[in-house]
Amino acid sequence: MPSAQAITNGTNGLSLEDEDIDFTDIEQKYALRFDEGLDDVILVDGVPVINQSRQQRLFETIQKRFKSHAGIHVDLEGMHIPYGPDGESKGYIFIEMASPEDAALAIRLMDGYAFDKKHRFSVNRFTDVEKLANLSEEYVEPPEEEYKSKEHLRSWLSDYSGRDQLVICRGDDVQIAWHNKSSQPEVAHNRTRWTDSYVQWSPLGTFLATFRRQGIELWGGSSWDRFMRFAHPGARLVDFSPNEKYMVTWSHEPIQVPDNLPQGPQYFSAEDEGNRVAVWEVRTGHLLRTFPVQQDDSAGPGQLKGFSWPFLKWSGDDKYCARLTPGQQISVYELPSMGLLDKKSIKIEGVVDFEWCPLGDKDRDAIEAWGDGKNPPKGAKKPKDNTLVFWVPEVDNQPARVTVMSVPTREVLRSKNLFNVSDCKLHWHPQGDYLCVKVDRHTKTKKSVFCNLELFRMREKDLPVEVIELKDPLTAFAWEPQGSHFAVISSNDPALGAGAPGITVKTQLSFFHLHPKGDFRLLKTLDNKTCNTLFWSPKGRHIVVATLGSSQKFDLEWYDVDFAHEIRQGSASADPSEDVKLIGSGEHYGITDLEWDPSGRYVATSASVWRHSLENGFAIWDFKGAELQKHVQDKFKQILWRPRPRTMLSKEEQKKVRRNLREIGKAFEEEDAAEESNLALAHRELYQRVLNEWKTWRARSRAELEELRKEYGKESVANIPQKLEQEATEEVQEWVEEILEETEEVVV
């Protein structure tokens, strides 16, 4: 018997060994194509190593995790785990999903999921792994790509003059402009129809968000190229996390996923169908999760039930976001997985509202000093946990309650009972030092309303609470960003709450400060005002008080709450009320918006065509209320200062700048003077050039006229003024009477 099977051709009698036959074409024709039948199989790496006795328990645990975290049902029979010769598993598992769409969703939501402290899932499609397995083992050096330098997304901070930028929307035009103190904004970039509605800066000023019918686009860099596009059709609202890592979009239209939509981490899938809110990772453009928004048909067509913006509220370090289910719970999600913290919501019966504590400079310094926490430097203190506050109303015999909770431990740090409560508003100090709970309280007869301010000291042990009682309802409250003052606007005007559009209400403006003895006290109250809005300078100390939304009053007032600071030089004030001074006032007809620049040196006020069509445009003021520029523009829409990130100067460098501020300031004052001089010179040059052009035109016209008069035999033009002057000459006499002395006599 031959060692190999022989194939005999009956026609010509030829015999061939099968080793000599080339079956390549047949293998290629009948090769199994994994992309056609195994798209629903995924490979999950990072699974705990087990033996066969623990297989069932592991499968059930993985099934529960997929259900709770991603909302995907996995059949136990679709799980397969390979074992090695020693009887232990190899640390990965194959899962057959119900459909390729479920597989794509599992890859997006479960990749990177922390199964326990030692194991984190790495999820890939089985077909992708199989493709990698068939790669050639021979190393082929990849072609060298040409290096292309990328633009720095914060290049505007390197401006030599330290100028701030503005975005100005007018009609279909959007301009990015440099702010100049003495001249109109210098256009750095201009584009027509850049957005379909409005524009919005990210919190640190890195990106400019524009709105298109197809989705949201982010732009940045010196040339303003598109950084990322987020395919959320019809999106109308955008909200960024404090550190710009994540973004939330909302569209009034439910998400629809067509059959031909590409698959990938940056696209919607079948699981997102019908939802309206989407959470994205900014740097990668990946979609992290979507949420539904209930629609209340009884409230009218298109009305959304229980919807408020922002839909998600962010912790100061971007680690968590949370949303409120009114009356039921607060759901806290971990980033970037967007999975529920501890796999369950915080059940709070009757909860009305909540707010995260912002991170102050002290907290950020502690986070930077602590690092990753593995090898913290000696003496560094561990950063405190994130904190949120919520309140619940009175129910039956249970009083209303304000609670401060630590996250992720869910430890209650402080709780305060409140009585006769109509409503509460939560106001965190921007540095996280204090918390003010504005409590609207009613009398037992419920015929009148007054206000209490519950002030929590967040930096002190056990979070002590101080109460300030006010007689009248408050219409506005605002903390000083870099200090311990706060301002309130109150009113006892019967017209308050009437709801008539444009009505002017008489108000009182009050300033409070932290007394050296440690309690908050009233500093000064100003009566007979019409103001309704407070705008603190981002650097503190100065505040603009404005009247917005009125059809009769458009008042602006600038106050300095530490007027004698330089005179006192750190000593206590003899009369604290004298520290509050009105340093400037003005009026902007039709004002609709007001915003401080990041440095606290300038204020922009504007009248938008979105609100009315009367004298639209904007004005720039300094921090003392002096109007520097006024621009009236047709179809003006909005003006926004570009935010700045936190300074990178150390504490010592900042102190050095403050000590040498006068010397450093002289250089900038000289530059401002030179700019004004150059501007005036440019105006003089322009005037002289126009004057010379006019004189040249006049001389040329006279010469042409002289030639025409000679042609028709008329007298020269030069002789006409002399004749007119002779004919018009006349003598005019003027009599002047002067009284030298005047005497009065009484005649009897």
Secondary structure, 3 states (H helix, E strand, C coil): CCCCCEEECCCCCCEEEHHHCCCHHHHHHHCCCHHHHCCCEEEEECCCCCCHHHHHHHHHHHHHHHHHHHCCCCCHHHEECCECCCCCECCEEEEECCCHHHHHHHHHHHCCCECCCCCECEEEEHHHHHHHHCCCCCCCCCCCCCCCCCCCCCHHHHCCCCCCEEEEEECCEEEEEECCCCCCCEEEEEEECCCCCCEEECCCCCCEEEEECCEEEEEECCCCEEEEEECCCCEEEEEECCCCCEEEEEECCCCCCCCCCCCCCCCCCHHHCCCCEEEEECCCCCEEEEECCCECHHHCCCCECCCCCCCCEECCCCCEEEEEECCCEEEEEECCCCEEHHHCCEECCCCCEEEECCCCHHHHHHHHHHCCCCCCCCCCCCCCCEEEEEEECCECCECEEEEEEEECCCCEEEEEEECCEEEEEEEECCCCCEEEEEEEEECCCCCCEEEEEEEEECCCCCCCEEEEEECCCEEEEEECCCCCCEEEEECCCCCCCCCCCCCCCCEEEEEEEECCCCCEEEEEEEEEECCCEEEECCCCCEEEEECCCCCCCCEEEEEECCCCHHHHCCCCCCCHHHHCEEEEEEECCCCCEEEECCCCCEEEEEECCCCCCCCCEEEEEECCCCEEEEEECCCEEEEEECCCCCCCCCHHHHHHHHHCHHHHHHHHHHHHHHHHHHHHHHHHHHHHHHHHHHHHHHHHHHHHHHHHHHHCCCCCHHHHHHHHHHHCCCCCCCCCCCCCCCCCCCCC
